[in-house]
Amino acid sequence: MDKETLLKKFGKNLKIERIKKDLTQEGLAEIMGVSQNYIASIECGKANMSLAKVLELSQHLKIPIEKLLDFTN
């Protein structure tokens, strides 16, 4: 798997989990202390998120980190 594919799959996972929690990009951005543009870039696969931020994200969404890092689909 190349970097572009990995980022797109991660972004898709994030979007799915965000929507399940009934959060907008703006709402998630506020919770995370980042901009809405950053969340949009992650979901589009255009930006990379550090592992520390991925862990923080999973904690804010109250989901196992593995849900965000599952690239089998």
mmCIF file as Biopython writes it, N, C-alpha, C and O atoms, coordinates in Angstrom:
data_model
#
loop_
_atom_site.group_PDB
_atom_site.id
_atom_site.type_symbol
_atom_site.label_atom_id
_atom_site.label_alt_id
_atom_site.label_comp_id
_atom_site.label_asym_id
_atom_site.label_entity_id
_atom_site.label_seq_id
_atom_site.pdbx_PDB_ins_code
_atom_site.Cartn_x
_atom_site.Cartn_y
_atom_site.Cartn_z
_atom_site.occupancy
_atom_site.B_iso_or_equiv
_atom_site.auth_seq_id
_atom_site.auth_asym_id
_atom_site.pdbx_PDB_model_num
ATOM 1   N N  . MET A ? 1  ? 0.858   -1.178 0.000  1.0 0.0 1  A 1 
ATOM 2   C CA . MET A ? 1  ? 0.000   0.000  0.000  1.0 0.0 1  A 1 
ATOM 3   C C  . MET A ? 1  ? 0.899   1.234  0.000  1.0 0.0 1  A 1 
ATOM 4   O O  . MET A ? 1  ? 1.870   1.303  0.753  1.0 0.0 1  A 1 
ATOM 5   N N  . ASP A ? 2  ? 0.573   2.190  -0.837 1.0 0.0 2  A 1 
ATOM 6   C CA . ASP A ? 2  ? 1.370   3.407  -0.872 1.0 0.0 2  A 1 
ATOM 7   C C  . ASP A ? 2  ? 0.798   4.452  0.092  1.0 0.0 2  A 1 
ATOM 8   O O  . ASP A ? 2  ? -0.294  4.279  0.634  1.0 0.0 2  A 1 
ATOM 9   N N  . LYS A ? 3  ? 1.547   5.526  0.295  1.0 0.0 3  A 1 
ATOM 10  C CA . LYS A ? 3  ? 1.177   6.564  1.257  1.0 0.0 3  A 1 
ATOM 11  C C  . LYS A ? 3  ? -0.174  7.204  0.913  1.0 0.0 3  A 1 
ATOM 12  O O  . LYS A ? 3  ? -0.998  7.437  1.797  1.0 0.0 3  A 1 
ATOM 13  N N  . GLU A ? 4  ? -0.391  7.483  -0.360 1.0 0.0 4  A 1 
ATOM 14  C CA . GLU A ? 4  ? -1.634  8.125  -0.787 1.0 0.0 4  A 1 
ATOM 15  C C  . GLU A ? 4  ? -2.847  7.267  -0.449 1.0 0.0 4  A 1 
ATOM 16  O O  . GLU A ? 4  ? -3.850  7.777  0.050  1.0 0.0 4  A 1 
ATOM 17  N N  . THR A ? 5  ? -2.762  5.981  -0.717 1.0 0.0 5  A 1 
ATOM 18  C CA . THR A ? 5  ? -3.849  5.054  -0.415 1.0 0.0 5  A 1 
ATOM 19  C C  . THR A ? 5  ? -4.082  4.962  1.085  1.0 0.0 5  A 1 
ATOM 20  O O  . THR A ? 5  ? -5.224  4.953  1.542  1.0 0.0 5  A 1 
ATOM 21  N N  . LEU A ? 6  ? -3.003  4.895  1.846  1.0 0.0 6  A 1 
ATOM 22  C CA . LEU A ? 6  ? -3.092  4.818  3.298  1.0 0.0 6  A 1 
ATOM 23  C C  . LEU A ? 6  ? -3.809  6.037  3.857  1.0 0.0 6  A 1 
ATOM 24  O O  . LEU A ? 6  ? -4.699  5.903  4.696  1.0 0.0 6  A 1 
ATOM 25  N N  . LEU A ? 7  ? -3.429  7.224  3.401  1.0 0.0 7  A 1 
ATOM 26  C CA . LEU A ? 7  ? -4.046  8.453  3.897  1.0 0.0 7  A 1 
ATOM 27  C C  . LEU A ? 7  ? -5.526  8.532  3.527  1.0 0.0 7  A 1 
ATOM 28  O O  . LEU A ? 7  ? -6.346  8.990  4.323  1.0 0.0 7  A 1 
ATOM 29  N N  . LYS A ? 8  ? -5.861  8.087  2.324  1.0 0.0 8  A 1 
ATOM 30  C CA . LYS A ? 8  ? -7.267  8.100  1.904  1.0 0.0 8  A 1 
ATOM 31  C C  . LYS A ? 8  ? -8.096  7.126  2.731  1.0 0.0 8  A 1 
ATOM 32  O O  . LYS A ? 8  ? -9.225  7.442  3.108  1.0 0.0 8  A 1 
ATOM 33  N N  . LYS A ? 9  ? -7.550  5.944  3.020  1.0 0.0 9  A 1 
ATOM 34  C CA . LYS A ? 9  ? -8.283  4.960  3.825  1.0 0.0 9  A 1 
ATOM 35  C C  . LYS A ? 9  ? -8.459  5.447  5.256  1.0 0.0 9  A 1 
ATOM 36  O O  . LYS A ? 9  ? -9.518  5.261  5.855  1.0 0.0 9  A 1 
ATOM 37  N N  . PHE A ? 10 ? -7.417  6.072  5.803  1.0 0.0 10 A 1 
ATOM 38  C CA . PHE A ? 10 ? -7.522  6.625  7.150  1.0 0.0 10 A 1 
ATOM 39  C C  . PHE A ? 10 ? -8.590  7.719  7.179  1.0 0.0 10 A 1 
ATOM 40  O O  . PHE A ? 10 ? -9.422  7.761  8.085  1.0 0.0 10 A 1 
ATOM 41  N N  . GLY A ? 11 ? -8.560  8.594  6.187  1.0 0.0 11 A 1 
ATOM 42  C CA . GLY A ? 11 ? -9.541  9.673  6.100  1.0 0.0 11 A 1 
ATOM 43  C C  . GLY A ? 11 ? -10.964 9.158  6.008  1.0 0.0 11 A 1 
ATOM 44  O O  . GLY A ? 11 ? -11.878 9.707  6.623  1.0 0.0 11 A 1 
ATOM 45  N N  . LYS A ? 12 ? -11.140 8.104  5.236  1.0 0.0 12 A 1 
ATOM 46  C CA . LYS A ? 12 ? -12.473 7.486  5.104  1.0 0.0 12 A 1 
ATOM 47  C C  . LYS A ? 12 ? -12.919 6.921  6.450  1.0 0.0 12 A 1 
ATOM 48  O O  . LYS A ? 12 ? -14.068 7.105  6.854  1.0 0.0 12 A 1 
ATOM 49  N N  . ASN A ? 13 ? -12.014 6.237  7.142  1.0 0.0 13 A 1 
ATOM 50  C CA . ASN A ? 13 ? -12.337 5.687  8.463  1.0 0.0 13 A 1 
ATOM 51  C C  . ASN A ? 13 ? -12.730 6.796  9.431  1.0 0.0 13 A 1 
ATOM 52  O O  . ASN A ? 13 ? -13.692 6.663  10.186 1.0 0.0 13 A 1 
ATOM 53  N N  . LEU A ? 14 ? -11.979 7.889  9.400  1.0 0.0 14 A 1 
ATOM 54  C CA . LEU A ? 14 ? -12.278 9.014  10.281 1.0 0.0 14 A 1 
ATOM 55  C C  . LEU A ? 14 ? -13.665 9.571  9.972  1.0 0.0 14 A 1 
ATOM 56  O O  . LEU A ? 14 ? -14.458 9.808  10.884 1.0 0.0 14 A 1 
ATOM 57  N N  . LYS A ? 15 ? -13.955 9.777  8.714  1.0 0.0 15 A 1 
ATOM 58  C CA . LYS A ? 15 ? -15.255 10.335 8.325  1.0 0.0 15 A 1 
ATOM 59  C C  . LYS A ? 15 ? -16.397 9.437  8.781  1.0 0.0 15 A 1 
ATOM 60  O O  . LYS A ? 15 ? -17.397 9.922  9.310  1.0 0.0 15 A 1 
ATOM 61  N N  . ILE A ? 16 ? -16.254 8.135  8.579  1.0 0.0 16 A 1 
ATOM 62  C CA . ILE A ? 16 ? -17.290 7.179  8.995  1.0 0.0 16 A 1 
ATOM 63  C C  . ILE A ? 16 ? -17.531 7.270  10.500 1.0 0.0 16 A 1 
ATOM 64  O O  . ILE A ? 16 ? -18.675 7.346  10.948 1.0 0.0 16 A 1 
ATOM 65  N N  . GLU A ? 17 ? -16.454 7.261  11.273 1.0 0.0 17 A 1 
ATOM 66  C CA . GLU A ? 17 ? -16.584 7.295  12.733 1.0 0.0 17 A 1 
ATOM 67  C C  . GLU A ? 17 ? -17.108 8.646  13.213 1.0 0.0 17 A 1 
ATOM 68  O O  . GLU A ? 17 ? -17.874 8.698  14.175 1.0 0.0 17 A 1 
ATOM 69  N N  . ARG A ? 18 ? -16.716 9.725  12.569 1.0 0.0 18 A 1 
ATOM 70  C CA . ARG A ? 18 ? -17.205 11.059 12.923 1.0 0.0 18 A 1 
ATOM 71  C C  . ARG A ? 18 ? -18.717 11.140 12.695 1.0 0.0 18 A 1 
ATOM 72  O O  . ARG A ? 18 ? -19.454 11.648 13.539 1.0 0.0 18 A 1 
ATOM 73  N N  . ILE A ? 19 ? -19.163 10.638 11.554 1.0 0.0 19 A 1 
ATOM 74  C CA . ILE A ? 19 ? -20.588 10.672 11.228 1.0 0.0 19 A 1 
ATOM 75  C C  . ILE A ? 19 ? -21.378 9.783  12.183 1.0 0.0 19 A 1 
ATOM 76  O O  . ILE A ? 19 ? -22.478 10.152 12.595 1.0 0.0 19 A 1 
ATOM 77  N N  . LYS A ? 20 ? -20.837 8.621  12.542 1.0 0.0 20 A 1 
ATOM 78  C CA . LYS A ? 20 ? -21.509 7.739  13.508 1.0 0.0 20 A 1 
ATOM 79  C C  . LYS A ? 20 ? -21.744 8.457  14.835 1.0 0.0 20 A 1 
ATOM 80  O O  . LYS A ? 20 ? -22.737 8.205  15.518 1.0 0.0 20 A 1 
ATOM 81  N N  . LYS A ? 21 ? -20.822 9.352  15.193 1.0 0.0 21 A 1 
ATOM 82  C CA . LYS A ? 21 ? -20.938 10.095 16.455 1.0 0.0 21 A 1 
ATOM 83  C C  . LYS A ? 21 ? -21.742 11.382 16.279 1.0 0.0 21 A 1 
ATOM 84  O O  . LYS A ? 21 ? -21.846 12.191 17.201 1.0 0.0 21 A 1 
ATOM 85  N N  . ASP A ? 22 ? -22.309 11.561 15.086 1.0 0.0 22 A 1 
ATOM 86  C CA . ASP A ? 22 ? -23.136 12.725 14.789 1.0 0.0 22 A 1 
ATOM 87  C C  . ASP A ? 22 ? -22.380 14.035 14.998 1.0 0.0 22 A 1 
ATOM 88  O O  . ASP A ? 22 ? -22.917 14.999 15.543 1.0 0.0 22 A 1 
ATOM 89  N N  . LEU A ? 23 ? -21.125 14.050 14.554 1.0 0.0 23 A 1 
ATOM 90  C CA . LEU A ? 23 ? -20.298 15.246 14.651 1.0 0.0 23 A 1 
ATOM 91  C C  . LEU A ? 23 ? -20.060 15.835 13.274 1.0 0.0 23 A 1 
ATOM 92  O O  . LEU A ? 23 ? -19.866 15.107 12.301 1.0 0.0 23 A 1 
ATOM 93  N N  . THR A ? 24 ? -20.077 17.151 13.197 1.0 0.0 24 A 1 
ATOM 94  C CA . THR A ? 24 ? -19.650 17.824 11.971 1.0 0.0 24 A 1 
ATOM 95  C C  . THR A ? 24 ? -18.133 17.943 11.996 1.0 0.0 24 A 1 
ATOM 96  O O  . THR A ? 24 ? -17.499 17.720 13.027 1.0 0.0 24 A 1 
ATOM 97  N N  . GLN A ? 25 ? -17.565 18.295 10.857 1.0 0.0 25 A 1 
ATOM 98  C CA . GLN A ? 25 ? -16.120 18.560 10.837 1.0 0.0 25 A 1 
ATOM 99  C C  . GLN A ? 25 ? -15.786 19.687 11.809 1.0 0.0 25 A 1 
ATOM 100 O O  . GLN A ? 25 ? -14.776 19.635 12.510 1.0 0.0 25 A 1 
ATOM 101 N N  . GLU A ? 26 ? -16.636 20.697 11.845 1.0 0.0 26 A 1 
ATOM 102 C CA . GLU A ? 26 ? -16.416 21.831 12.743 1.0 0.0 26 A 1 
ATOM 103 C C  . GLU A ? 26 ? -16.459 21.394 14.208 1.0 0.0 26 A 1 
ATOM 104 O O  . GLU A ? 26 ? -15.633 21.817 15.016 1.0 0.0 26 A 1 
ATOM 105 N N  . GLY A ? 27 ? -17.424 20.548 14.535 1.0 0.0 27 A 1 
ATOM 106 C CA . GLY A ? 27 ? -17.545 20.066 15.907 1.0 0.0 27 A 1 
ATOM 107 C C  . GLY A ? 27 ? -16.344 19.246 16.336 1.0 0.0 27 A 1 
ATOM 108 O O  . GLY A ? 27 ? -15.830 19.418 17.441 1.0 0.0 27 A 1 
ATOM 109 N N  . LEU A ? 28 ? -15.900 18.356 15.466 1.0 0.0 28 A 1 
ATOM 110 C CA . LEU A ? 28 ? -14.726 17.548 15.779 1.0 0.0 28 A 1 
ATOM 111 C C  . LEU A ? 28 ? -13.486 18.423 15.888 1.0 0.0 28 A 1 
ATOM 112 O O  . LEU A ? 28 ? -12.654 18.221 16.772 1.0 0.0 28 A 1 
ATOM 113 N N  . ALA A ? 29 ? -13.364 19.387 14.998 1.0 0.0 29 A 1 
ATOM 114 C CA . ALA A ? 29 ? -12.214 20.296 15.035 1.0 0.0 29 A 1 
ATOM 115 C C  . ALA A ? 29 ? -12.156 21.043 16.360 1.0 0.0 29 A 1 
ATOM 116 O O  . ALA A ? 29 ? -11.085 21.210 16.943 1.0 0.0 29 A 1 
ATOM 117 N N  . GLU A ? 30 ? -13.309 21.488 16.828 1.0 0.0 30 A 1 
ATOM 118 C CA . GLU A ? 30 ? -13.363 22.210 18.100 1.0 0.0 30 A 1 
ATOM 119 C C  . GLU A ? 30 ? -12.927 21.315 19.252 1.0 0.0 30 A 1 
ATOM 120 O O  . GLU A ? 30 ? -12.147 21.733 20.108 1.0 0.0 30 A 1 
ATOM 121 N N  . ILE A ? 31 ? -13.426 20.096 19.274 1.0 0.0 31 A 1 
ATOM 122 C CA . ILE A ? 31 ? -13.063 19.134 20.321 1.0 0.0 31 A 1 
ATOM 123 C C  . ILE A ? 31 ? -11.556 18.860 20.308 1.0 0.0 31 A 1 
ATOM 124 O O  . ILE A ? 31 ? -10.919 18.762 21.357 1.0 0.0 31 A 1 
ATOM 125 N N  . MET A ? 32 ? -11.000 18.738 19.093 1.0 0.0 32 A 1 
ATOM 126 C CA . MET A ? 32 ? -9.582  18.393 18.934 1.0 0.0 32 A 1 
ATOM 127 C C  . MET A ? 32 ? -8.644  19.598 19.067 1.0 0.0 32 A 1 
ATOM 128 O O  . MET A ? 32 ? -7.436  19.428 19.228 1.0 0.0 32 A 1 
ATOM 129 N N  . GLY A ? 33 ? -9.194  20.800 19.000 1.0 0.0 33 A 1 
ATOM 130 C CA . GLY A ? 33 ? -8.351  21.987 19.071 1.0 0.0 33 A 1 
ATOM 131 C C  . GLY A ? 33 ? -7.583  22.236 17.782 1.0 0.0 33 A 1 
ATOM 132 O O  . GLY A ? 33 ? -6.462  22.745 17.800 1.0 0.0 33 A 1 
ATOM 133 N N  . VAL A ? 34 ? -8.202  21.869 16.663 1.0 0.0 34 A 1 
ATOM 134 C CA . VAL A ? 34 ? -7.595  22.078 15.340 1.0 0.0 34 A 1 
ATOM 135 C C  . VAL A ? 34 ? -8.611  22.794 14.457 1.0 0.0 34 A 1 
ATOM 136 O O  . VAL A ? 34 ? -9.747  23.023 14.873 1.0 0.0 34 A 1 
ATOM 137 N N  . SER A ? 35 ? -8.207  23.144 13.250 1.0 0.0 35 A 1 
ATOM 138 C CA . SER A ? 35 ? -9.125  23.829 12.342 1.0 0.0 35 A 1 
ATOM 139 C C  . SER A ? 35 ? -10.006 22.834 11.590 1.0 0.0 35 A 1 
ATOM 140 O O  . SER A ? 35 ? -9.664  21.662 11.435 1.0 0.0 35 A 1 
ATOM 141 N N  . GLN A ? 36 ? -11.146 23.336 11.131 1.0 0.0 36 A 1 
ATOM 142 C CA . GLN A ? 36 ? -12.038 22.519 10.307 1.0 0.0 36 A 1 
ATOM 143 C C  . GLN A ? 36 ? -11.334 22.131 9.013  1.0 0.0 36 A 1 
ATOM 144 O O  . GLN A ? 36 ? -11.532 21.027 8.505  1.0 0.0 36 A 1 
ATOM 145 N N  . ASN A ? 37 ? -10.517 23.026 8.480  1.0 0.0 37 A 1 
ATOM 146 C CA . ASN A ? 37 ? -9.766  22.725 7.254  1.0 0.0 37 A 1 
ATOM 147 C C  . ASN A ? 37 ? -8.826  21.541 7.445  1.0 0.0 37 A 1 
ATOM 148 O O  . ASN A ? 37 ? -8.636  20.736 6.533  1.0 0.0 37 A 1 
ATOM 149 N N  . TYR A ? 38 ? -8.239  21.442 8.635  1.0 0.0 38 A 1 
ATOM 150 C CA . TYR A ? 38 ? -7.338  20.315 8.930  1.0 0.0 38 A 1 
ATOM 151 C C  . TYR A ? 38 ? -8.125  18.996 8.913  1.0 0.0 38 A 1 
ATOM 152 O O  . TYR A ? 38 ? -7.670  18.012 8.330  1.0 0.0 38 A 1 
ATOM 153 N N  . ILE A ? 39 ? -9.299  18.977 9.549  1.0 0.0 39 A 1 
ATOM 154 C CA . ILE A ? 39 ? -10.130 17.772 9.557  1.0 0.0 39 A 1 
ATOM 155 C C  . ILE A ? 39 ? -10.531 17.415 8.124  1.0 0.0 39 A 1 
ATOM 156 O O  . ILE A ? 39 ? -10.481 16.247 7.737  1.0 0.0 39 A 1 
ATOM 157 N N  . ALA A ? 40 ? -10.926 18.410 7.344  1.0 0.0 40 A 1 
ATOM 158 C CA . ALA A ? 40 ? -11.312 18.171 5.947  1.0 0.0 40 A 1 
ATOM 159 C C  . ALA A ? 40 ? -10.137 17.599 5.164  1.0 0.0 40 A 1 
ATOM 160 O O  . ALA A ? 40 ? -10.314 16.680 4.364  1.0 0.0 40 A 1 
ATOM 161 N N  . SER A ? 41 ? -8.949  18.130 5.384  1.0 0.0 41 A 1 
ATOM 162 C CA . SER A ? 41 ? -7.751  17.633 4.683  1.0 0.0 41 A 1 
ATOM 163 C C  . SER A ? 41 ? -7.438  16.192 5.058  1.0 0.0 41 A 1 
ATOM 164 O O  . SER A ? 41 ? -7.036  15.397 4.208  1.0 0.0 41 A 1 
ATOM 165 N N  . ILE A ? 42 ? -7.620  15.859 6.319  1.0 0.0 42 A 1 
ATOM 166 C CA . ILE A ? 42 ? -7.404  14.471 6.768  1.0 0.0 42 A 1 
ATOM 167 C C  . ILE A ? 42 ? -8.411  13.556 6.083  1.0 0.0 42 A 1 
ATOM 168 O O  . ILE A ? 42 ? -8.040  12.514 5.542  1.0 0.0 42 A 1 
ATOM 169 N N  . GLU A ? 43 ? -9.680  13.943 6.104  1.0 0.0 43 A 1 
ATOM 170 C CA . GLU A ? 43 ? -10.730 13.099 5.527  1.0 0.0 43 A 1 
ATOM 171 C C  . GLU A ? 43 ? -10.561 12.926 4.018  1.0 0.0 43 A 1 
ATOM 172 O O  . GLU A ? 43 ? -10.981 11.911 3.460  1.0 0.0 43 A 1 
ATOM 173 N N  . CYS A ? 44 ? -9.959  13.893 3.365  1.0 0.0 44 A 1 
ATOM 174 C CA . CYS A ? 44 ? -9.722  13.799 1.910  1.0 0.0 44 A 1 
ATOM 175 C C  . CYS A ? 44 ? -8.424  13.058 1.584  1.0 0.0 44 A 1 
ATOM 176 O O  . CYS A ? 44 ? -8.134  12.793 0.418  1.0 0.0 44 A 1 
ATOM 177 N N  . GLY A ? 45 ? -7.651  12.728 2.608  1.0 0.0 45 A 1 
ATOM 178 C CA . GLY A ? 45 ? -6.389  12.032 2.381  1.0 0.0 45 A 1 
ATOM 179 C C  . GLY A ? 45 ? -5.274  12.950 1.938  1.0 0.0 45 A 1 
ATOM 180 O O  . GLY A ? 45 ? -4.290  12.495 1.356  1.0 0.0 45 A 1 
ATOM 181 N N  . LYS A ? 46 ? -5.414  14.241 2.206  1.0 0.0 46 A 1 
ATOM 182 C CA . LYS A ? 46 ? -4.405  15.209 1.770  1.0 0.0 46 A 1 
ATOM 183 C C  . LYS A ? 46 ? -3.444  15.616 2.873  1.0 0.0 46 A 1 
ATOM 184 O O  . LYS A ? 46 ? -2.413  16.231 2.602  1.0 0.0 46 A 1 
ATOM 185 N N  . ALA A ? 47 ? -3.769  15.278 4.113  1.0 0.0 47 A 1 
ATOM 186 C CA . ALA A ? 47 ? -2.907  15.625 5.241  1.0 0.0 47 A 1 
ATOM 187 C C  . ALA A ? 47 ? -2.661  14.382 6.076  1.0 0.0 47 A 1 
ATOM 188 O O  . ALA A ? 47 ? -3.459  13.445 6.090  1.0 0.0 47 A 1 
ATOM 189 N N  . ASN A ? 48 ? -1.548  14.402 6.762  1.0 0.0 48 A 1 
ATOM 190 C CA . ASN A ? 48 ? -1.137  13.287 7.598  1.0 0.0 48 A 1 
ATOM 191 C C  . ASN A ? 48 ? -1.305  13.683 9.058  1.0 0.0 48 A 1 
ATOM 192 O O  . ASN A ? 48 ? -1.009  14.818 9.433  1.0 0.0 48 A 1 
ATOM 193 N N  . MET A ? 49 ? -1.769  12.770 9.870  1.0 0.0 49 A 1 
ATOM 194 C CA . MET A ? 49 ? -1.975  13.022 11.288 1.0 0.0 49 A 1 
ATOM 195 C C  . MET A ? 49 ? -0.939  12.223 12.072 1.0 0.0 49 A 1 
ATOM 196 O O  . MET A ? 49 ? -0.689  11.059 11.760 1.0 0.0 49 A 1 
ATOM 197 N N  . SER A ? 50 ? -0.341  12.832 13.077 1.0 0.0 50 A 1 
ATOM 198 C CA . SER A ? 50 ? 0.646   12.121 13.889 1.0 0.0 50 A 1 
ATOM 199 C C  . SER A ? 50 ? -0.043  11.012 14.685 1.0 0.0 50 A 1 
ATOM 200 O O  . SER A ? 50 ? -1.249  11.055 14.924 1.0 0.0 50 A 1 
ATOM 201 N N  . LEU A ? 51 ? 0.740   10.032 15.085 1.0 0.0 51 A 1 
ATOM 202 C CA . LEU A ? 51 ? 0.171   8.938  15.888 1.0 0.0 51 A 1 
ATOM 203 C C  . LEU A ? 51 ? -0.386  9.449  17.202 1.0 0.0 51 A 1 
ATOM 204 O O  . LEU A ? 51 ? -1.389  8.929  17.691 1.0 0.0 51 A 1 
ATOM 205 N N  . ALA A ? 52 ? 0.243   10.455 17.781 1.0 0.0 52 A 1 
ATOM 206 C CA . ALA A ? 52 ? -0.264  11.027 19.031 1.0 0.0 52 A 1 
ATOM 207 C C  . ALA A ? 52 ? -1.644  11.637 18.809 1.0 0.0 52 A 1 
ATOM 208 O O  . ALA A ? 52 ? -2.527  11.492 19.654 1.0 0.0 52 A 1 
ATOM 209 N N  . LYS A ? 53 ? -1.837  12.322 17.671 1.0 0.0 53 A 1 
ATOM 210 C CA . LYS A ? 53 ? -3.137  12.910 17.357 1.0 0.0 53 A 1 
ATOM 211 C C  . LYS A ? 53 ? -4.165  11.823 17.042 1.0 0.0 53 A 1 
ATOM 212 O O  . LYS A ? 53 ? -5.342  11.973 17.371 1.0 0.0 53 A 1 
ATOM 213 N N  . VAL A ? 54 ? -3.736  10.738 16.412 1.0 0.0 54 A 1 
ATOM 214 C CA . VAL A ? 54 ? -4.649  9.625  16.124 1.0 0.0 54 A 1 
ATOM 215 C C  . VAL A ? 54 ? -5.145  9.032  17.448 1.0 0.0 54 A 1 
ATOM 216 O O  . VAL A ? 54 ? -6.329  8.729  17.597 1.0 0.0 54 A 1 
ATOM 217 N N  . LEU A ? 55 ? -4.243  8.875  18.388 1.0 0.0 55 A 1 
ATOM 218 C CA . LEU A ? 55 ? -4.630  8.366  19.714 1.0 0.0 55 A 1 
ATOM 219 C C  . LEU A ? 55 ? -5.605  9.328  20.383 1.0 0.0 55 A 1 
ATOM 220 O O  . LEU A ? 55 ? -6.625  8.903  20.926 1.0 0.0 55 A 1 
ATOM 221 N N  . GLU A ? 56 ? -5.299  10.614 20.346 1.0 0.0 56 A 1 
ATOM 222 C CA . GLU A ? 56 ? -6.182  11.628 20.921 1.0 0.0 56 A 1 
ATOM 223 C C  . GLU A ? 56 ? -7.556  11.593 20.244 1.0 0.0 56 A 1 
ATOM 224 O O  . GLU A ? 56 ? -8.588  11.689 20.908 1.0 0.0 56 A 1 
ATOM 225 N N  . LEU A ? 57 ? -7.552  11.457 18.935 1.0 0.0 57 A 1 
ATOM 226 C CA . LEU A ? 57 ? -8.786  11.383 18.162 1.0 0.0 57 A 1 
ATOM 227 C C  . LEU A ? 57 ? -9.635  10.195 18.612 1.0 0.0 57 A 1 
ATOM 228 O O  . LEU A ? 57 ? -10.837 10.336 18.835 1.0 0.0 57 A 1 
ATOM 229 N N  . SER A ? 58 ? -9.010  9.030  18.745 1.0 0.0 58 A 1 
ATOM 230 C CA . SER A ? 58 ? -9.758  7.837  19.162 1.0 0.0 58 A 1 
ATOM 231 C C  . SER A ? 58 ? -10.342 8.027  20.562 1.0 0.0 58 A 1 
ATOM 232 O O  . SER A ? 58 ? -11.444 7.559  20.850 1.0 0.0 58 A 1 
ATOM 233 N N  . GLN A ? 59 ? -9.609  8.705  21.416 1.0 0.0 59 A 1 
ATOM 234 C CA . GLN A ? 59 ? -10.108 8.956  22.770 1.0 0.0 59 A 1 
ATOM 235 C C  . GLN A ? 59 ? -11.294 9.919  22.750 1.0 0.0 59 A 1 
ATOM 236 O O  . GLN A ? 59 ? -12.272 9.706  23.467 1.0 0.0 59 A 1 
ATOM 237 N N  . HIS A ? 60 ? -11.220 10.973 21.939 1.0 0.0 60 A 1 
ATOM 238 C CA . HIS A ? 60 ? -12.329 11.927 21.842 1.0 0.0 60 A 1 
ATOM 239 C C  . HIS A ? 60 ? -13.569 11.277 21.228 1.0 0.0 60 A 1 
ATOM 240 O O  . HIS A ? 60 ? -14.693 11.579 21.630 1.0 0.0 60 A 1 
ATOM 241 N N  . LEU A ? 61 ? -13.367 10.390 20.261 1.0 0.0 61 A 1 
ATOM 242 C CA . LEU A ? 61 ? -14.493 9.700  19.624 1.0 0.0 61 A 1 
ATOM 243 C C  . LEU A ? 61 ? -14.981 8.503  20.446 1.0 0.0 61 A 1 
ATOM 244 O O  . LEU A ? 61 ? -16.024 7.916  20.157 1.0 0.0 61 A 1 
ATOM 245 N N  . LYS A ? 62 ? -14.198 8.154  21.480 1.0 0.0 62 A 1 
ATOM 246 C CA . LYS A ? 62 ? -14.512 7.014  22.354 1.0 0.0 62 A 1 
ATOM 247 C C  . LYS A ? 62 ? -14.633 5.716  21.559 1.0 0.0 62 A 1 
ATOM 248 O O  . LYS A ? 62 ? -15.592 4.958  21.698 1.0 0.0 62 A 1 
ATOM 249 N N  . ILE A ? 63 ? -13.622 5.493  20.719 1.0 0.0 63 A 1 
ATOM 250 C CA . ILE A ? 63 ? -13.543 4.264  19.922 1.0 0.0 63 A 1 
ATOM 251 C C  . ILE A ? 63 ? -12.136 3.690  20.031 1.0 0.0 63 A 1 
ATOM 252 O O  . ILE A ? 63 ? -11.187 4.425  20.304 1.0 0.0 63 A 1 
ATOM 253 N N  . PRO A ? 64 ? -11.992 2.392  19.822 1.0 0.0 64 A 1 
ATOM 254 C CA . PRO A ? 64 ? -10.634 1.816  19.804 1.0 0.0 64 A 1 
ATOM 255 C C  . PRO A ? 64 ? -9.840  2.401  18.634 1.0 0.0 64 A 1 
ATOM 256 O O  . PRO A ? 64 ? -10.382 2.608  17.548 1.0 0.0 64 A 1 
ATOM 257 N N  . ILE A ? 65 ? -8.584  2.658  18.860 1.0 0.0 65 A 1 
ATOM 258 C CA . ILE A ? 65 ? -7.725  3.225  17.816 1.0 0.0 65 A 1 
ATOM 259 C C  . ILE A ? 65 ? -7.695  2.314  16.586 1.0 0.0 65 A 1 
ATOM 260 O O  . ILE A ? 65 ? -7.497  2.785  15.466 1.0 0.0 65 A 1 
ATOM 261 N N  . GLU A ? 66 ? -7.889  1.022  16.797 1.0 0.0 66 A 1 
ATOM 262 C CA . GLU A ? 66 ? -7.878  0.060  15.693 1.0 0.0 66 A 1 
ATOM 263 C C  . GLU A ? 66 ? -8.955  0.357  14.652 1.0 0.0 66 A 1 
ATOM 264 O O  . GLU A ? 66 ? -8.775  0.043  13.476 1.0 0.0 66 A 1 
ATOM 265 N N  . LYS A ? 67 ? -10.064 0.954  15.066 1.0 0.0 67 A 1 
ATOM 266 C CA . LYS A ? 67 ? -11.129 1.300  14.100 1.0 0.0 67 A 1 
ATOM 267 C C  . LYS A ? 67 ? -10.630 2.330  13.095 1.0 0.0 67 A 1 
ATOM 268 O O  . LYS A ? 67 ? -10.997 2.286  11.920 1.0 0.0 67 A 1 
ATOM 269 N N  . LEU A ? 68 ? -9.804  3.244  13.550 1.0 0.0 68 A 1 
ATOM 270 C CA . LEU A ? 68 ? -9.268  4.268  12.661 1.0 0.0 68 A 1 
ATOM 271 C C  . LEU A ? 68 ? -8.142  3.710  11.797 1.0 0.0 68 A 1 
ATOM 272 O O  . LEU A ? 68 ? -7.903  4.186  10.687 1.0 0.0 68 A 1 
ATOM 273 N N  . LEU A ? 69 ? -7.461  2.706  12.312 1.0 0.0 69 A 1 
ATOM 274 C CA . LEU A ? 69 ? -6.282  2.161  11.617 1.0 0.0 69 A 1 
ATOM 275 C C  . LEU A ? 69 ? -6.574  0.858  10.888 1.0 0.0 69 A 1 
ATOM 276 O O  . LEU A ? 69 ? -5.642  0.151  10.506 1.0 0.0 69 A 1 
ATOM 277 N N  . ASP A ? 70 ? -7.833  0.527  10.687 1.0 0.0 70 A 1 
ATOM 278 C CA . ASP A ? 70 ? -8.210  -0.679 9.953  1.0 0.0 70 A 1 
ATOM 279 C C  . ASP A ? 70 ? -8.281  -0.355 8.460  1.0 0.0 70 A 1 
ATOM 280 O O  . ASP A ? 70 ? -9.193  0.338  8.010  1.0 0.0 70 A 1 
ATOM 281 N N  . PHE A ? 71 ? -7.324  -0.857 7.708  1.0 0.0 71 A 1 
ATOM 282 C CA . PHE A ? 71 ? -7.239  -0.554 6.286  1.0 0.0 71 A 1 
ATOM 283 C C  . PHE A ? 71 ? -7.577  -1.770 5.420  1.0 0.0 71 A 1 
ATOM 284 O O  . PHE A ? 71 ? -7.169  -1.836 4.260  1.0 0.0 71 A 1 
ATOM 285 N N  . THR A ? 72 ? -8.319  -2.730 5.974  1.0 0.0 72 A 1 
ATOM 286 C CA . THR A ? 72 ? -8.623  -3.951 5.219  1.0 0.0 72 A 1 
ATOM 287 C C  . THR A ? 72 ? -9.715  -3.765 4.192  1.0 0.0 72 A 1 
ATOM 288 O O  . THR A ? 72 ? -9.838  -4.587 3.284  1.0 0.0 72 A 1 
ATOM 289 N N  . ASN A ? 73 ? -10.519 -2.711 4.301  1.0 0.0 73 A 1 
ATOM 290 C CA . ASN A ? 73 ? -11.623 -2.496 3.347  1.0 0.0 73 A 1 
ATOM 291 C C  . ASN A ? 73 ? -11.121 -1.891 2.055  1.0 0.0 73 A 1 
ATOM 292 O O  . ASN A ? 73 ? -11.909 -1.643 1.143  1.0 0.0 73 A 1 
#
